[in-house]
Amino acid sequence: MSEMKSEDQDIGQQIERLRNEIARHERLYRKENQPEISDQEFDRMVKELEELEAQYPLFSSSESPTRKVGDDRSKGFITVRHRVPMQSLDNTYNQSELFDFDTRLKRLLPGLQPVYLVEPKIDGLAISLTYEKGRFVQAVTRGNGEEGDDVTENVRTIHSLPDRLKGDDFPDLIEIRGEIYMTRKEFKRINKEREASDLPRFMNPRNLASGTLKQLDPAVVAQRKLEIVCYGVGEIRGMTFHHQHEFNELFSAWGLPTVERVWQAEGIENAWKAVEELDALRLEFAYPTDGAVLKLDDLSLQQEAGSTSKAPRWAISYKFAAEQAETLLREITIQIGRTGNLTPVAELEPVEIAGTTVSRATLHNEDEIRRKDVREGDTVIVEKAGEIIPAVVRVVTEKRKKDSSPFDFKGRLDELGFEAERVPGQAAWRLRASDNPVRLRRQIEHFAGRQAMDIDGLGKEIVRQLVERGLVRDVADLYGLGADELAGLDKFAEKSANNLVAAIATSREADLWRVIHGLGIPMIGAEAAKLLASTFGTMERLTKASTEDLAAIDGIGPKMADSLVDYFNEDANRERIRRLFQEAGLKMESSLERHNDEGPLSGKTLVLTGTLPSMTRDEAKAKIEKAGGKVTGSVSRKTDFLVAGAEAGSKLEKARKLDVAILDQEALLAILSDGS
């Protein structure tokens, strides 16, 4: 008995460890958009947990991740309950399990002669759109399946999504289910801009799309072109459907974006042929696909089959395995970023994966190296799917050399002469010394980049020579360079020297946001820099702002506020700013529209809804912000005014329930004129 009890305890601990690890990866994937493992690795962990729970029912739990949908809800958004739950899908990576799904359905529905609908599985994030009488009124993320985040204003920035449905044949209310994604082309464009600014590349289109949708400022969302496809429904009032394929036909007629190709297949064998055909075609699609979805086409049979607490029994996702290859990991090198962050990189024996030659792969951080026990000289499996940055998935331990030893991250930094420290609460290491030549080069390249000071002609090779010759030891030194010094650089003629001196001089007039971004403050990108510049107006005001002042700005979170205060508290950084202002003569002021602390709407929160008689929403928003007000996308108890135009919809109803003051255009203009 005691041995049995001990065994049970071991199994219980193993199950608990798996649940905690799965929960951690769910959080990284859904909330932080920074996955550390591939989908296939994650699904293997879930499968292992399912098998253990089935074998040892003593440890079953309704709170297990095998019985719950992951949760993507974030702070800063209003939570909305779904009228019909948004469930997840069971998935598989092999044909036999797909055929098992068909067998289970036939057992559940005796006499079934199934007709399946086969659709591309878009690698994006699920969304529920509500249309009332043909008019778009709300968008909610999946969340935990029961409740999600209201992201209506962010979804309105998607140009392909109509605000009104075409025609006049639509239900009183319909919840349309779809997927938001980012095209490969847009993903490449954004990463190219980030590389030019010496910022880390985004890992894949799915995580970038998810992170973009959860931005608090719709203007930021609009700058990254999100797309959407619609494929299903939740609640419907005033219209009846009989088959799944009817949705695609009607959505197209209404002007909603749908998938390019859908297959109707009689029986699982034909469905499998459709899956194979989809696999051959999917690289031609504009959106990233990572599998196929099989659904019973008959809606009455879907209803009869029902669902588990997590997923419908009448549908399954077949996932295409990411392309992998085995190769030798020759060396682990350390890459230095502009802020001094140190990232480990696997230097590989070149190998062909997904149509490209891969010779390097990310190892993420010290913790990930330790978790996978990656060592130099190991034979490793490298994975690349679509636009995803290549990553080391696992080590082929049976091919490991006997004299192999674990990789010592700190020891390697010491060997390289890097004085570094681990960032508290993070897995990242960062250089202590700001005068490391590689870090200095990265800082100067970033400072001069198009998204910062935009100094034309100051490329990587010129920066390298300036640092190696000791001509520049800080970005402020750039403004003391003369044509004679520059003309002495290799392959640099007198004309080129004069042009660069002129470009450096021109940058003295750059707007404050470019200076803020150019300084390379950790966590502060171009959009955050613009927000700070428009809020404070001058560098002096910004440097004196407290953590509380900064964190109170919509779009600047607590971590960003801490990063800013830490940066401005360092003597070296304050001296750099002083030199740029007093010696180099940078303007250090912003021409961006600033918040009006004395305006008639100062401190007030407003929501816009409906169509105004003579102003667009953007025009109304600009007037409100100029008067000191803030415009948000959803009505809550914190809303001071709802500005309602024609066909205001559900926001007007909610404002009345919450006793929020309601203004029409005339009343809004009257308030604005009182302050002029």
Secondary structure, 3 states (H helix, E strand, C coil): CHHHHHHHHHHHHHHHHHHHHHHHHHHHHHCCCCCCCCHHHHHHHHHHHHHHHHHCHHHCCCCCCCCCCCCCCCCCCCEEECCCCCCCCCEECCHHHHHHHHHHHHHHCCCCCCEEEEEEEECCEEEEEEEECCEEEEEEECCCCCEEEECHHHHCCCCCCCCECCCCCCCCEEEEEEEEECCHHHHHHHHHHHHHCCCCCCCCHHHHHHHHHCCCCHHHHHHCCCEEEEEEEEEEECCCCCECHHHHHHHHHHCCCCCCCCEEEEHHHHHHHHHHHHHHHHHHCCCCEEEEEEEECEHHHHHHHCECCCCECCEEEEECCCEEEEEEEEEEEEEECCCCEEEEEEEEEEEEECCEEEEEEECCCHHHHHHHCCCCCCEEEEEECCCCCCEEEEECHHHCCCCCCCCCHHHHHHHCCCCEEECCCCCCEEECCCCCHHHHHHHHHHHHCCCCCCCCCCCHHHHHHHHHCCCCCCHHHHHHCCHHHHHCCCCCCHHHHHHHHHHHHHHHHCCHHHHHHHCCCCCCCHHHHHHHHHHHCEHHHHHHCCHHHHHCCCCCCHHHHHHHHHHHHCHHHHHHHHHHHHHCCCCCECCCCCCCCCCCCCCCEEEEECECCCCCHHHHHHHHHHCCCEEECCCCCCCCEEEECECCCHHHHHHHHCCCEEECHHHHHHHHHHCC
